[in-house]
Amino acid sequence: MLKELEKNMLISNVVLLVVGLILTIWPDATLDVAVNLVGSLILIFGAVNLFVAYKTKNNNYLNLFLGILSIMLGIYVIVRSDSVISIIHILIGIAILADGITNLKTLIDIKNNSKTWMILLIGAIITTLLGILLIIKPYWIAKLATRIGGIIILISSVEGLWLTYKIKK
């Protein structure tokens, strides 16, 4: 049982190491592949709906509409993957900005000079600035987040490999 656990830990940590390296070294390509996979799934969904609409032949306009719409959306997502990534991050940025501004207003309304209030104020200012940054530089933030995620996965996999080595010893 211990040998099997050791083997599974080794395999999963090596896979995580490779994934972490890919995310860290090639964040652009990773984001493009992820968006292209989503676009491909949307295309497949559209093709299935068109097939169902064709096969049923009983005025199945909903499947026909969904099929055409999904195929158009899938093509757009694949062809314009950079803008899709940016749009998603801009929307997230708007939500974070709105949250930061709401927190700022609330903190100003209940203003007091306690240490906790100052920490919350600093947090609200940082949140607001991060929201603005996401709106202004969405693709850069996406790359940065991908790279940071890769680094975290790398650290975790190295730790797991070290643990596997220690278990084996």
TORFIBA-369005 format. One record per residue: residue number from 1; residue in three letters; x, y, z of N, C-alpha, C in turn. Coordinates in Angstrom, 1 decimal, padded with zeros to 4 digits. Example, Ala and Ser with C-alpha at 12.3 -4.5 7.8 and 13.67 -1.06 7.14 Angstrom:
% TORFIBA-369005
{1,ALA,{013.2,-005.7,007.8},{012.3,-004.5,007.8},{013.2,-003.3,007.8}},
{2,SER,{012.8,-002.2,007.1},{013.7,-001.1,007.1},{012.9,000.0,007.9}},
% end
This chain:
% TORFIBA-369005
{1,MET,{000.8,-001.2,000.0},{000.0,000.0,000.0},{000.9,001.3,000.0}},
{2,LEU,{001.9,001.2,000.8},{002.8,002.4,000.9},{003.5,002.6,-000.5}},
{3,LYS,{003.9,001.5,-001.2},{004.5,001.6,-002.5},{003.6,002.2,-003.5}},
{4,GLU,{002.3,001.8,-003.4},{001.3,002.4,-004.3},{001.1,003.9,-004.1}},
{5,LEU,{001.0,004.3,-002.8},{000.9,005.7,-002.4},{002.1,006.5,-002.9}},
{6,GLU,{003.3,005.9,-002.7},{004.5,006.6,-003.2},{004.5,006.8,-004.7}},
{7,LYS,{004.1,005.8,-005.4},{004.0,005.9,-006.9},{003.0,006.9,-007.3}},
{8,ASN,{001.8,006.9,-006.7},{000.8,007.9,-007.1},{001.3,009.3,-006.7}},
{9,MET,{001.9,009.5,-005.6},{002.4,010.8,-005.2},{003.5,011.3,-006.2}},
{10,LEU,{004.4,010.4,-006.6},{005.4,010.8,-007.5},{004.8,011.2,-008.9}},
{11,ILE,{003.9,010.4,-009.4},{003.3,010.7,-010.7},{002.5,012.0,-010.6}},
{12,SER,{001.7,012.2,-009.6},{000.9,013.5,-009.5},{001.8,014.7,-009.3}},
{13,ASN,{002.9,014.6,-008.6},{003.8,015.7,-008.4},{004.6,016.0,-009.6}},
{14,VAL,{005.0,015.0,-010.4},{005.7,015.3,-011.6},{004.7,016.0,-012.6}},
{15,VAL,{003.5,015.5,-012.7},{002.5,016.2,-013.6},{002.3,017.6,-013.1}},
{16,LEU,{002.2,017.8,-011.8},{002.0,019.2,-011.3},{003.2,020.1,-011.6}},
{17,LEU,{004.4,019.5,-011.6},{005.6,020.2,-011.9},{005.6,020.7,-013.3}},
{18,VAL,{005.2,019.8,-014.2},{005.2,020.1,-015.7},{004.1,021.2,-015.9}},
{19,VAL,{002.9,021.1,-015.3},{001.9,022.1,-015.4},{002.3,023.4,-014.9}},
{20,GLY,{003.0,023.4,-013.7},{003.5,024.6,-013.2},{004.5,025.3,-014.0}},
{21,LEU,{005.4,024.5,-014.6},{006.4,025.1,-015.5},{005.7,025.7,-016.8}},
{22,ILE,{004.8,025.0,-017.3},{004.1,025.5,-018.5},{003.4,026.8,-018.2}},
{23,LEU,{002.6,026.9,-017.1},{001.9,028.1,-016.7},{002.9,029.2,-016.4}},
{24,THR,{004.0,028.9,-015.9},{005.0,030.0,-015.5},{005.8,030.5,-016.7}},
{25,ILE,{006.2,029.6,-017.6},{007.0,029.9,-018.7},{006.2,030.5,-019.9}},
{26,TRP,{005.0,029.9,-020.1},{004.2,030.3,-021.3},{002.8,030.7,-020.9}},
{27,PRO,{002.6,031.8,-020.1},{001.2,032.2,-019.7},{000.4,032.6,-020.9}},
{28,ASP,{000.9,033.2,-021.9},{000.1,033.6,-023.1},{-000.4,032.4,-023.8}},
{29,ALA,{000.4,031.4,-024.0},{000.0,030.2,-024.7},{-001.0,029.5,-023.9}},
{30,THR,{-000.8,029.4,-022.6},{-001.7,028.7,-021.7},{-003.1,029.3,-021.8}},
{31,LEU,{-003.2,030.7,-021.7},{-004.4,031.4,-021.8},{-005.1,031.1,-023.1}},
{32,ASP,{-004.3,031.2,-024.2},{-004.9,031.0,-025.5},{-005.5,029.5,-025.7}},
{33,VAL,{-004.7,028.6,-025.2},{-005.2,027.2,-025.2},{-006.5,027.0,-024.4}},
{34,ALA,{-006.5,027.6,-023.2},{-007.7,027.4,-022.4},{-008.9,028.1,-023.1}},
{35,VAL,{-008.7,029.3,-023.7},{-009.9,029.9,-024.3},{-010.2,029.2,-025.6}},
{36,ASN,{-009.3,028.7,-026.3},{-009.6,027.9,-027.5},{-010.3,026.6,-027.2}},
{37,LEU,{-010.0,026.0,-026.1},{-010.7,024.8,-025.7},{-012.2,025.1,-025.4}},
{38,VAL,{-012.4,026.2,-024.7},{-013.8,026.7,-024.4},{-014.5,027.0,-025.7}},
{39,GLY,{-013.8,027.7,-026.6},{-014.4,028.0,-027.9},{-014.8,026.7,-028.7}},
{40,SER,{-013.9,025.7,-028.6},{-014.1,024.4,-029.3},{-015.3,023.7,-028.7}},
{41,LEU,{-015.4,023.8,-027.4},{-016.6,023.2,-026.7},{-017.9,023.9,-027.1}},
{42,ILE,{-017.9,025.2,-027.2},{-019.0,025.9,-027.7},{-019.4,025.5,-029.1}},
{43,LEU,{-018.4,025.4,-030.0},{-018.6,024.9,-031.4},{-019.2,023.6,-031.4}},
{44,ILE,{-018.7,022.6,-030.6},{-019.3,021.3,-030.6},{-020.7,021.3,-030.1}},
{45,PHE,{-021.0,022.1,-029.1},{-022.4,022.3,-028.6},{-023.3,022.8,-029.7}},
{46,GLY,{-022.8,023.8,-030.5},{-023.5,024.3,-031.6},{-023.8,023.3,-032.7}},
{47,ALA,{-022.7,022.5,-033.0},{-022.9,021.4,-034.0},{-023.9,020.4,-033.6}},
{48,VAL,{-023.9,020.0,-032.3},{-024.8,019.0,-031.8},{-026.2,019.6,-032.0}},
{49,ASN,{-026.4,020.8,-031.6},{-027.8,021.4,-031.7},{-028.2,021.5,-033.2}},
{50,LEU,{-027.3,021.8,-034.1},{-027.7,021.8,-035.5},{-028.1,020.4,-036.0}},
{51,PHE,{-027.3,019.4,-035.5},{-027.6,018.0,-035.9},{-029.0,017.6,-035.4}},
{52,VAL,{-029.2,018.0,-034.1},{-030.5,017.6,-033.5},{-031.7,018.3,-034.3}},
{53,ALA,{-031.5,019.6,-034.6},{-032.5,020.3,-035.4},{-032.7,019.7,-036.8}},
{54,TYR,{-031.7,019.2,-037.4},{-031.8,018.6,-038.7},{-032.5,017.2,-038.6}},
{55,LYS,{-032.1,016.4,-037.6},{-032.6,015.1,-037.4},{-034.1,015.0,-037.0}},
{56,THR,{-034.5,016.0,-036.2},{-035.9,015.9,-035.7},{-036.9,016.4,-036.7}},
{57,LYS,{-036.6,017.3,-037.6},{-037.4,017.8,-038.7},{-038.8,018.2,-038.3}},
{58,ASN,{-039.0,018.5,-037.0},{-040.4,018.9,-036.7},{-040.3,020.4,-036.2}},
{59,ASN,{-039.8,021.3,-037.1},{-039.7,022.7,-036.8},{-039.0,023.0,-035.4}},
{60,ASN,{-037.9,022.3,-035.3},{-037.1,022.5,-034.0},{-036.3,023.7,-034.1}},
{61,TYR,{-036.9,024.9,-034.0},{-036.2,026.2,-034.2},{-035.3,026.5,-033.1}},
{62,LEU,{-035.6,026.1,-031.9},{-034.8,026.4,-030.7},{-033.4,025.7,-030.9}},
{63,ASN,{-033.4,024.5,-031.3},{-032.0,023.8,-031.5},{-031.3,024.5,-032.7}},
{64,LEU,{-032.1,024.9,-033.7},{-031.4,025.5,-034.9},{-030.9,026.9,-034.5}},
{65,PHE,{-031.6,027.6,-033.7},{-031.1,028.9,-033.2},{-029.9,028.8,-032.3}},
{66,LEU,{-030.0,027.9,-031.3},{-028.9,027.6,-030.4},{-027.7,027.1,-031.2}},
{67,GLY,{-027.9,026.3,-032.2},{-026.8,025.8,-032.9},{-026.0,026.9,-033.7}},
{68,ILE,{-026.8,027.7,-034.4},{-026.2,028.8,-035.1},{-025.5,029.8,-034.2}},
{69,LEU,{-026.2,030.2,-033.1},{-025.6,031.1,-032.2},{-024.4,030.6,-031.5}},
{70,SER,{-024.4,029.3,-031.1},{-023.2,028.7,-030.5},{-022.0,028.6,-031.4}},
{71,ILE,{-022.3,028.3,-032.7},{-021.2,028.2,-033.7},{-020.6,029.6,-033.9}},
{72,MET,{-021.4,030.6,-034.0},{-020.9,031.9,-034.2},{-020.1,032.4,-033.0}},
{73,LEU,{-020.6,032.1,-031.8},{-019.9,032.4,-030.5},{-018.6,031.7,-030.4}},
{74,GLY,{-018.6,030.4,-030.7},{-017.4,029.6,-030.6},{-016.3,030.0,-031.6}},
{75,ILE,{-016.7,030.4,-032.8},{-015.8,031.0,-033.8},{-015.2,032.3,-033.2}},
{76,TYR,{-016.0,033.1,-032.7},{-015.6,034.4,-032.1},{-014.6,034.2,-031.0}},
{77,VAL,{-014.9,033.3,-030.1},{-014.1,033.0,-029.0},{-012.7,032.5,-029.4}},
{78,ILE,{-012.7,031.6,-030.4},{-011.4,031.1,-030.9},{-010.6,032.1,-031.7}},
{79,VAL,{-011.3,032.9,-032.6},{-010.6,033.9,-033.4},{-010.1,035.1,-032.5}},
{80,ARG,{-010.9,035.5,-031.6},{-010.6,036.7,-030.8},{-010.3,036.3,-029.3}},
{81,SER,{-009.5,035.3,-029.1},{-009.3,034.8,-027.7},{-008.7,035.9,-026.8}},
{82,ASP,{-007.8,036.7,-027.4},{-007.2,037.8,-026.5},{-008.3,038.8,-026.1}},
{83,SER,{-009.3,039.1,-026.9},{-010.3,040.1,-026.5},{-011.3,039.4,-025.5}},
{84,VAL,{-011.5,038.1,-025.7},{-012.4,037.4,-024.7},{-011.7,037.4,-023.3}},
{85,ILE,{-010.4,037.1,-023.3},{-009.7,037.2,-022.0},{-009.8,038.5,-021.4}},
{86,SER,{-009.6,039.6,-022.2},{-009.7,040.9,-021.7},{-011.1,041.3,-021.2}},
{87,ILE,{-012.1,040.9,-022.0},{-013.5,041.2,-021.6},{-013.8,040.6,-020.2}},
{88,ILE,{-013.4,039.3,-020.0},{-013.7,038.7,-018.8},{-013.0,039.4,-017.6}},
{89,HIS,{-011.8,039.8,-017.8},{-011.0,040.5,-016.8},{-011.5,041.9,-016.6}},
{90,ILE,{-012.0,042.6,-017.6},{-012.6,043.9,-017.5},{-013.9,043.8,-016.6}},
{91,LEU,{-014.7,042.8,-016.9},{-015.9,042.6,-016.1},{-015.6,042.3,-014.6}},
{92,ILE,{-014.6,041.5,-014.4},{-014.1,041.2,-013.0},{-013.6,042.5,-012.4}},
{93,GLY,{-012.9,043.3,-013.2},{-012.3,044.6,-012.7},{-013.5,045.6,-012.3}},
{94,ILE,{-014.5,045.6,-013.1},{-015.6,046.5,-012.8},{-016.3,046.1,-011.5}},
{95,ALA,{-016.4,044.7,-011.3},{-017.1,044.2,-010.0},{-016.2,044.6,-008.8}},
{96,ILE,{-014.9,044.4,-009.0},{-013.9,044.7,-007.9},{-013.9,046.2,-007.6}},
{97,LEU,{-013.9,047.0,-008.7},{-013.9,048.4,-008.5},{-015.2,048.9,-007.8}},
{98,ALA,{-016.3,048.3,-008.2},{-017.6,048.7,-007.5},{-017.5,048.3,-006.0}},
{99,ASP,{-017.0,047.1,-005.7},{-016.9,046.7,-004.3},{-016.0,047.6,-003.5}},
{100,GLY,{-014.8,048.0,-004.1},{-013.9,048.9,-003.5},{-014.5,050.2,-003.2}},
{101,ILE,{-015.2,050.8,-004.1},{-015.8,052.1,-004.0},{-016.9,052.0,-002.9}},
{102,THR,{-017.7,050.9,-002.9},{-018.7,050.7,-001.9},{-018.1,050.7,-000.5}},
{103,ASN,{-017.0,049.9,-000.4},{-016.3,049.8,000.9},{-015.8,051.1,001.3}},
{104,LEU,{-015.2,051.9,000.4},{-014.7,053.2,000.7},{-015.8,054.1,001.3}},
{105,LYS,{-016.9,054.1,000.6},{-018.0,055.0,001.0},{-018.5,054.6,002.4}},
{106,THR,{-018.7,053.3,002.6},{-019.1,052.8,003.9},{-018.2,053.2,005.0}},
{107,LEU,{-016.9,053.0,004.7},{-015.9,053.4,005.7},{-015.9,054.9,006.0}},
{108,ILE,{-016.0,055.7,005.0},{-016.1,057.1,005.2},{-017.3,057.5,006.0}},
{109,ASP,{-018.4,056.8,005.8},{-019.7,057.1,006.5},{-019.5,056.8,008.0}},
{110,ILE,{-018.8,055.7,008.3},{-018.7,055.3,009.7},{-017.3,055.7,010.3}},
{111,LYS,{-016.8,056.7,009.7},{-015.4,057.1,010.1},{-015.2,057.2,011.6}},
{112,ASN,{-014.1,056.6,012.0},{-013.5,056.7,013.3},{-012.0,056.6,013.2}},
{113,ASN,{-011.3,056.8,014.2},{-009.8,056.8,014.1},{-009.2,055.6,014.7}},
{114,SER,{-009.9,054.5,014.7},{-009.4,053.2,015.3},{-008.4,052.6,014.3}},
{115,LYS,{-007.5,051.8,014.8},{-006.5,051.1,014.0},{-007.2,050.2,013.0}},
{116,THR,{-008.3,049.5,013.4},{-009.0,048.6,012.5},{-009.6,049.4,011.4}},
{117,TRP,{-010.2,050.5,011.6},{-010.8,051.4,010.6},{-009.7,051.7,009.6}},
{118,MET,{-008.5,052.1,010.0},{-007.4,052.5,009.1},{-007.0,051.3,008.2}},
{119,ILE,{-006.9,050.1,008.8},{-006.6,048.9,008.0},{-007.6,048.6,007.0}},
{120,LEU,{-008.9,048.7,007.4},{-010.0,048.5,006.4},{-010.0,049.5,005.3}},
{121,LEU,{-009.7,050.8,005.6},{-009.6,051.8,004.7},{-008.5,051.5,003.6}},
{122,ILE,{-007.3,051.1,004.1},{-006.2,050.8,003.2},{-006.6,049.6,002.3}},
{123,GLY,{-007.3,048.6,002.9},{-007.8,047.5,002.1},{-008.7,047.9,001.0}},
{124,ALA,{-009.6,048.8,001.4},{-010.6,049.3,000.4},{-009.9,050.1,-000.7}},
{125,ILE,{-008.9,050.9,-000.4},{-008.2,051.7,-001.4},{-007.4,050.7,-002.3}},
{126,ILE,{-006.8,049.7,-001.8},{-006.1,048.7,-002.6},{-007.1,048.0,-003.5}},
{127,THR,{-008.2,047.6,-003.0},{-009.2,046.9,-003.8},{-009.7,047.8,-004.9}},
{128,THR,{-009.9,049.0,-004.7},{-010.3,050.0,-005.7},{-009.2,050.1,-006.8}},
{129,LEU,{-008.0,050.2,-006.3},{-006.9,050.4,-007.3},{-006.7,049.1,-008.1}},
{130,LEU,{-006.9,047.9,-007.5},{-006.8,046.7,-008.3},{-007.9,046.6,-009.3}},
{131,GLY,{-009.1,047.0,-008.9},{-010.2,047.0,-009.9},{-009.9,047.9,-011.1}},
{132,ILE,{-009.3,049.1,-010.8},{-008.9,050.0,-011.9},{-007.8,049.4,-012.8}},
{133,LEU,{-006.9,048.7,-012.1},{-005.8,048.0,-012.9},{-006.3,046.9,-013.8}},
{134,LEU,{-007.3,046.2,-013.3},{-007.9,045.1,-014.1},{-008.6,045.7,-015.3}},
{135,ILE,{-009.2,046.8,-015.1},{-010.0,047.5,-016.3},{-009.0,048.0,-017.3}},
{136,ILE,{-007.9,048.6,-016.8},{-006.9,049.3,-017.7},{-006.0,048.2,-018.4}},
{137,LYS,{-005.5,047.2,-017.6},{-004.6,046.2,-018.1},{-005.1,044.8,-018.0}},
{138,PRO,{-006.2,044.4,-018.6},{-006.8,043.1,-018.3},{-005.9,042.0,-018.7}},
{139,TYR,{-005.3,042.0,-019.9},{-004.5,040.9,-020.4},{-003.3,040.8,-019.6}},
{140,TRP,{-002.7,041.8,-019.2},{-001.5,041.8,-018.4},{-001.7,041.1,-017.1}},
{141,ILE,{-002.9,041.5,-016.5},{-003.3,040.8,-015.2},{-003.5,039.3,-015.4}},
{142,ALA,{-004.2,039.0,-016.5},{-004.4,037.6,-016.8},{-003.1,036.8,-016.9}},
{143,LYS,{-002.1,037.4,-017.6},{-000.8,036.7,-017.7},{-000.2,036.6,-016.3}},
{144,LEU,{-000.2,037.7,-015.6},{000.4,037.7,-014.2},{-000.2,036.6,-013.3}},
{145,ALA,{-001.6,036.6,-013.3},{-002.3,035.6,-012.5},{-001.9,034.2,-012.9}},
{146,THR,{-001.8,033.9,-014.2},{-001.4,032.6,-014.7},{000.0,032.3,-014.3}},
{147,ARG,{000.9,033.2,-014.4},{002.3,033.0,-014.0},{002.3,032.7,-012.5}},
{148,ILE,{001.6,033.5,-011.7},{001.6,033.3,-010.2},{001.0,031.9,-009.9}},
{149,GLY,{000.0,031.5,-010.6},{-000.6,030.2,-010.4},{000.4,029.1,-010.7}},
{150,GLY,{001.1,029.3,-011.8},{002.2,028.4,-012.1},{003.3,028.2,-011.1}},
{151,ILE,{003.7,029.4,-010.5},{004.7,029.4,-009.5},{004.2,028.6,-008.2}},
{152,ILE,{003.0,028.9,-007.9},{002.4,028.2,-006.7},{002.3,026.7,-006.9}},
{153,ILE,{001.9,026.3,-008.1},{001.9,024.9,-008.5},{003.3,024.3,-008.5}},
{154,LEU,{004.3,025.0,-009.0},{005.7,024.6,-008.9},{006.1,024.3,-007.5}},
{155,ILE,{005.9,025.3,-006.6},{006.3,025.1,-005.2},{005.6,023.9,-004.6}},
{156,SER,{004.3,023.8,-004.9},{003.6,022.6,-004.3},{004.1,021.3,-004.8}},
{157,SER,{004.4,021.2,-006.1},{004.9,020.0,-006.7},{006.3,019.7,-006.1}},
{158,VAL,{007.2,020.6,-006.0},{008.5,020.4,-005.4},{008.4,019.9,-004.0}},
{159,GLU,{007.5,020.5,-003.2},{007.2,020.1,-001.9},{006.7,018.6,-001.9}},
{160,GLY,{005.8,018.3,-002.8},{005.3,017.0,-002.9},{006.4,015.9,-003.3}},
{161,LEU,{007.3,016.3,-004.2},{008.4,015.5,-004.6},{009.3,015.2,-003.4}},
{162,TRP,{009.6,016.3,-002.7},{010.4,016.1,-001.5},{009.8,015.2,-000.5}},
{163,LEU,{008.5,015.4,-000.3},{007.8,014.5,000.7},{007.8,013.0,000.2}},
{164,THR,{007.6,012.8,-001.1},{007.7,011.5,-001.7},{009.1,010.9,-001.4}},
{165,TYR,{010.1,011.7,-001.6},{011.5,011.2,-001.4},{011.7,010.8,000.1}},
{166,LYS,{011.1,011.6,001.0},{011.3,011.4,002.4},{010.5,010.1,002.8}},
{167,ILE,{009.3,009.9,002.2},{008.5,008.7,002.5},{009.3,007.5,002.0}},
{168,LYS,{009.9,007.6,000.8},{010.6,006.4,000.3},{011.8,006.1,001.1}},
{169,LYS,{012.5,007.1,001.7},{013.6,006.9,002.6},{013.1,006.2,003.9}},
% end
